[in-house]
Amino acid sequence: MAKTTLVWLQRELRLSHFPALEKAIADSERVAVVYFHDPKQLIGDANSAWLAQSLQTLKQQLRARGGELLIFSGDFADYFAQALQLIEPTQVFYSFQVGQPFSAMQNEALTICQQNKVALQPFFSEFWFDPGVVVNKQKNPYVVFTPFYKAALAQVHTLEPFNDEVTENSADWKKLAWPEFKEQGLSVIPEDLLAIQQQPWAKKILKHWSIGEQGAWQKLRYFIDDHLDDYNEDRDFPAIEATSALSPYLHFGEISSRAIYFELLALSEQQSIHYQPWVRQLLWREFARLLLWFFPYTEQEPFQQKFSTMQWQTDAELIEAWQKGLTGIPIVDAGMRQLWETGYMHNRVRMVVASLLTKDLNQSWLHGLQWFADTLVDADPANNAMGWQWVAGCGVDAAPYYRLFNPLRQSERFDAEGEYIRQWVPELKTLSKKAIHAPWLHQEECKMKGIQLGQDYPLPLVDLSQSRKRHLQRVEQLKA
Ligand SMILES: Cc1cc2nc3c(=O)[nH]c(=O)nc-3n(C[C@H](O)[C@H](O)[C@H](O)COP(=O)(O)OP(=O)(O)OC[C@H]3O[C@@H](n4cnc5c(N)ncnc54)[C@H](O)[C@@H]3O)c2cc1C
C-alpha cells in the first residue's frame, strides 16, 4: 500500500515554512491535507469569518499547484475517525497548538489514532522553541517576561531556518491531488462558515484585510520597509500606523513567527535594520504560548489563584455599554468601536479598555476575554488570556493590582491631538484637543459645539477617582 500521510491543519494555514507538510511530501507517496471543521469548536464570530476566507485562499493556493484541500465538517471525533477510514493514512502529522479548542481535539485525535493503530506525530513549528528548552536554572518555566526574553535571546542561535526544499518543488504537489474526494464534495468550504463570512458585519470587517499567506508576506514587507525602524518610538500611539497588524495572520498561521525572525536576520545582513524591539513583541507571543502549554488552566482561571476569590460584580448594562463603546470615556469608546468596525484594536488601547472594565467597573476579566474572543479577528487563546490577566493583575508578570490605567492620562499622552478619538467617535470630532479626552469636564465647549452630553454622547459611566479608590479597597480586602 502506498505510504500516505494525513497532514492535519489547525492554525497553520500556509504552504511554506511548514515542516509537517514538507516532511509529509518528502516521505510519502500520497499526502492528504485536511481541515476538520467542527461548528462547536469555533473561537468566535470575527475569527470564524477570517477562517472562512483563509480556507478559501488556501484551497486556491493548493489547487493552483495541482493539490487539494480536504474539509470534513461535523463533530470532530466522528469525522477524524471517518477520515482515517477513507484516506487510510500510515501516519498523521500536525503542528501542536495550545489552548482550546485545539487541546481537546489533539487529545481526541491521539485516542482515535491509537485505536486505529495510526502514528500521530506533532511538530512544534508554531513555537520558536520546543516547550522545556527555555527554562530557568531549576528547569521550571519562566513566569516573568524579561528573564524569559533574555534567556530566549541567548538561545536563538540554536534555531534552524525552515527547510522548504520539497514544498518549493512543483512536481511533488501532485501527491496532494485526491480527485476522488473532490468529487465527493470534500473540498467545499462549510456552509455555516460561508454564512458567517457573508454577514454584513463580517464583510465590513474583512474588507480591511488581505487574508492568506500572500497577504501576510505583503504586510510584513510593507511593515519592514515603512515602519520597522520607528516601531519602538511610535508603537504606543494608536493614531499612527506603526505596528505590523500581523496578529491575525500569526494566529491563523498564515505566516510563521519563526520564519519572520529568519527573514529579519537575512535582511539585517544586507542592510541596517532596527528589529530587536519588534522581535521582543514576537517573543511576548512565544511567552504566552509557552505559558498555556505549562499552565493550561490559565485560559479560564487566574494564574495567581488567590485572585479566584475576587468579588466581581456582574452588571449587564455596564458590560453592554463597554462593548458598544458607550462608556462616555472617549479613548475607551474609540477602542471598542475600532474593534467592532475592523475586528482589531491597538495594543495600548486594549490595555486601557481592559483596565476600565476590570478595575474601574469591577467586571470580571472573563467578560472582557469572551467579548474579545467573539469580536477580534486575531482572537487567540494564549495572547487573549495572558493580555486580560496581565491587565486585571492576576496573571504572570501582571500589572500590579494597584496600578490602574488612568484612561484620561493615557488618552492625553498617547492620543494628544485626539486624532484616534476623532476617527472612531465622530460625534466628538469638533472638540478641541483639550476637551476631547474628557468632554464632561468641558461642558461649556460641548454646548458651544452643539454636543449635548447625555444625549449626543454619554456622560461617563463612573467617576474615575471614586472607582479607583473602590478598586484599591477591594484589593486590600482580598489581601487581608
Ligand atoms: C487585554 C488584551 C487582549 C489581547 N488579546 C489578544 C489576542 O486575542 N490575540 C492577539 O494576537 N493578541 C492579543 N493581545 C496582544 C496585542 O494587543 C496584539 O497582539 C497586538 O495589538 C497585535 O497588533 P500587531 O500585530 O500590530 O502587533 P505588533 O506590535 O506588530 O507585534 C507583532 C506581533 O507580536 C505579538 N504581540 C505583540 N504584542 C503582544 C502582547 N502584548 N502579547 C502577546 N503577543 C504580542 C503579536 O503576535 C503581534 O502580531 C491582547 C492584549 C491585551 C492587552
The ligand as an ORCA input file, in Angstrom:
! r2SCAN-3c Opt
* xyz 0 1
  C      -6.476     42.569     27.013
  C      -5.618     42.129     25.836
  C      -6.067     41.115     24.992
  C      -5.292     40.704     23.898
  N      -5.774     39.713     23.082
  C      -5.022     39.296     22.034
  C      -5.494     38.267     21.183
  O      -6.575     37.688     21.372
  N      -4.720     37.927     20.122
  C      -3.501     38.515     19.876
  O      -2.831     38.146     18.905
  N      -3.028     39.459     20.705
  C      -3.740     39.876     21.754
  N      -3.242     40.860     22.573
  C      -1.861     41.328     22.378
  C      -1.666     42.538     21.457
  O      -2.563     43.560     21.771
  C      -1.803     42.200     19.972
  O      -1.048     41.052     19.662
  C      -1.299     43.355     19.112
  O      -2.047     44.511     19.369
  C      -1.407     42.982     17.663
  O      -1.052     44.069     16.850
  P       0.166     43.961     15.854
  O       0.091     42.707     15.079
  O       0.208     45.235     15.083
  O       1.383     43.868     16.849
  P       2.927     44.253     16.694
  O       3.187     45.352     17.655
  O       3.301     44.471     15.287
  O       3.644     42.958     17.275
  C       3.978     41.833     16.448
  C       3.342     40.580     16.969
  O       3.826     40.280     18.266
  C       2.794     39.677     19.038
  N       2.484     40.563     20.174
  C       2.564     41.912     20.232
  N       2.211     42.344     21.453
  C       1.880     41.251     22.172
  C       1.430     41.044     23.512
  N       1.250     42.049     24.372
  N       1.181     39.775     23.908
  C       1.385     38.732     23.084
  N       1.810     38.871     21.807
  C       2.052     40.113     21.366
  C       1.568     39.584     18.146
  O       1.511     38.309     17.582
  C       1.834     40.659     17.112
  O       1.184     40.436     15.884
  C      -4.014     41.300     23.668
  C      -3.571     42.313     24.526
  C      -4.362     42.725     25.594
  C      -3.858     43.826     26.494
*
